[in-house]
């Protein structure tokens, strides 16, 4: 599944520029919104990996969006961009656990670098979340089965191997591996629909 970015800015040229930079230079799915009052509705429907928001906008400003994300204990990281950053605003954003704060004008390399760091962080959080869910499963036999599935998913993704090579590298019995592989294929097909 592609990682997802929500970009919010009330200035159409900046919104278009950010969408183009992020779509051209990154493998992520990018959603844009020019009306900050639509953000709560979008967040009710979807989970994003990253929200990039302008600080000064009519309706909800970037700081209010950051606070809303944190108060609801949401998964998203938030990057705030502004042309008029003050030290007080930066400190307030840091106290709300902003991922980063960029001052306009910024270079393409700055925004893509921040996005790459945020997405790496989100991938690590997802892996941690998956392992925590597995550790909470009872009884142990079911947790062990889920762990094996996650282990195979990661091994196949990290090595790009399958079949006999995966069986050798995983050390799992070929019959167990075949059963788990079928389950992974079923999960993959269901997630594609």
N, C-alpha and C positions, 0 to 999 in steps of 0.2 A: 504494500500500500504506500502510495506517495505521501511524503510529509506535506503538511498544508500550512500556508501562510495567509493571514488576513491583513490587508493593507488598508488603512483608514486615513484619508486626507481630504479636506474640503476644497482643495485647489486641484481642479482637473489636470492641469499640466504636470504637477508633481505626482499625482496618482498614476497618470499614464506613464511617466518616466520610471517610477518605481516598479510598476507592473512589467514594463518592458525589460528593465535590467534584470529583475528576478526571474522572468520567464526565459529570457535568452541565455542567462549564464548559470542557471541552477536547475536541478531536476525536480523542482517542487511544484505543487499545485498552488496557484496564486488566485485569491479572491480579493476583489477591490470593493470599497464602499466609500462614497463621498458624503453620505449623511450619517454622522456619528450617532444619531438617535436610533438608527437601525441596528446598531451593534448588539444591544441586549437580545433582540430577536434572533440575530445570526448565531449568537452564542448559546441560545436555548436549543437550536437545531443541530449545531455542529461542534466538534472539538477540533481546534487547530493546534499546531505545534508552536506557532509564532504569530504574534500580533505586532505589526509595525504601525504606530499611530503618530500623527502630528500632535503636538502639544496644544497649540492654540486653535480651537475650532468652535464654531457655534454649536449649541446643543450640549453634547458631552465633550469635554476636552480630554486630552491624552492622559492627564493625571487621574481624572475620574474613571476612565476606562481601566487604567492600571489598578486603581483601588477596587473597582468592581471585580476584576479578575482575582485579585488576592482575597477579598472578603468571601468570595464564593469558593475559595480553595480550588480553583481551576488548574488544569494542566499547563496551559499556555505560558510561554515566556513572552515578555513584552519589551519592545524597543521603542523608545520615544525619540522623535525627531523634532527639531524646532529651529527657527531662525533667530529666536530671542531667548536663549537660555541664560538664566541667572544662577549664581551659586546656590541661592536658597532653593530654587526649583530642582536643581540637580540633587541637592541633599535630601529634599523631600522624596524625590523619585527613588533614590538609593534606600531610604528608610522603608519604602514600599516594595523593595526587592526588584527594582527594574533590572532587566538583563543588561541593557546598555542605553546610552543617551548620546545621540548624534546631533551635532550642530550643522545646520545648512549654511553654506553649500558644502556638501561632502562629495568625495570621489566615489566612483562606482566600486572601486576596490574596497573602500571602507564598508559600504553597505553589504557587499557580498561576503566580506570577511566576518562581519558581525553575524550574518545569517548562517554561515557555515558553523561558527562556534555554537550558536543557539541550537541548530539542528543536531549537531553532535551531542550536545547536552541532553536534548530531548530523546535521542535514540538510547542514550544511557539510562535515562529515567524510565523509559518504556521497558527496557530489559530488567531493570531493578523491580519495577512494578509486576512484571510477569513472574519473576522468581518469588516475590512475596506472596502472590496469589497461589502459586504452587505449594509453598510452605504452609499455607493455611488450610490446605485440603486434608480432609479426613475421610476414610481411613488411609493409612500409610500406602497401601497397595495402589490406590487411586492417585495419590501424590507421586508415587514412583513412576507410574505410567505417564502422567503429565510431564514429569521431569525428563523422561526419555524422549518424549515428543519434542520438547523444547531443545534438548541437547541435539537431537538429529536435525532439527530446523536450523540451528546455529551452525552445526558442523557442515551441513550441505551448503549453506549460504557462504560461510567463510572459506571453504575449500573448493566449492564448485564441483564436487564429485557426487556420484550416486552409485546405486547398484552394488557390485562386488567390492569396489574400492571403499564405499561408505561402510559396508559390513566389516571390512578389515580394519578401517580406521576407528570405527566406533567400538569394536570388540563385542558387539551384540550378536547373539545367536541369529543366524540368517532367517529363521522362521519368525522370531520376534521382530526383527528388522522389517520383514515383508509386511507384517501386520501393522506396524507403526507407520510404514511408508504409505500404505493404503489409507490410513487415517489422516495423514498429512495431506494426501491428494484430495481427499474428501473435504477437509477444511479449506484447502486452497480453492477448490471449485465453488464452494459455498460463498467464500469471500469475494469471488469474482462476479457473482450474480447481483 
